[in-house]
Amino acid sequence: AGDIIMAVDGEDTTAMELSDVVDRIRGPENTQVTLTVLRLDEAKNESLDIVITRQEIEVPATDWAMVPGTNVAYLRLTQFSANATDGIQAAVAEIKDAGAEAIVLDLRNNPGGLLEQAVKVTSQFLTTGNVLQEEDANGQRRVYRVQQGGVATDIPVVVLVNAGTASSAEIMAGALQDYDRAELVGETTFGTGTVLEPFMLNDGSALLLGTRQWLT
């Protein structure tokens, strides 16, 4: 906290937009980038160069812990990234090994992610039915059914939601609620119920248009 990036590889960033700075910091894996940082200190302000080796960063989608003094596990799913299903399956296996008899699944501030991961993760908690239906402007529907082999179909679940629970996270919460698989606790969710597609305009701007809606 308090550090300011003044330059990237010697290029002054003080007048740049944040996105432009990020673009310059990013690059091929295992290459280096030098950040000139102004470190604000109560005693003095000093500038230093920090050399960073670029690497692919994989943020775990899940983490869990036993609620102290109980047989309940707290399981947080931060996003529906490509590794979400693997993370949930591994976490549930560990949770069961720890002797948990119930799960509190935290979807608060989960912005969503990949639709296929929403289907797969939700299927870990259901045995039958539909995860969602996707309806286009003509009323045609595509059904995403529960996939068999879920690892958490036999353990009680409570789901935490709030205004930051969006998109794929809402799909999961809605499906678990619709099939009486879990009770939802918290606040009204964000309300992302559509598929948005960009349409480029002649002036270079883009219009996001809802082309399909999600139904649970």
Summary of the structure (lengths in Angstrom):
residues: 216
radius of gyration: 22.0
end to end distance: 42.4
largest distance: 66.0
contacts: 604
relative contact order: 0.12
helix: 19%
strand: 38%
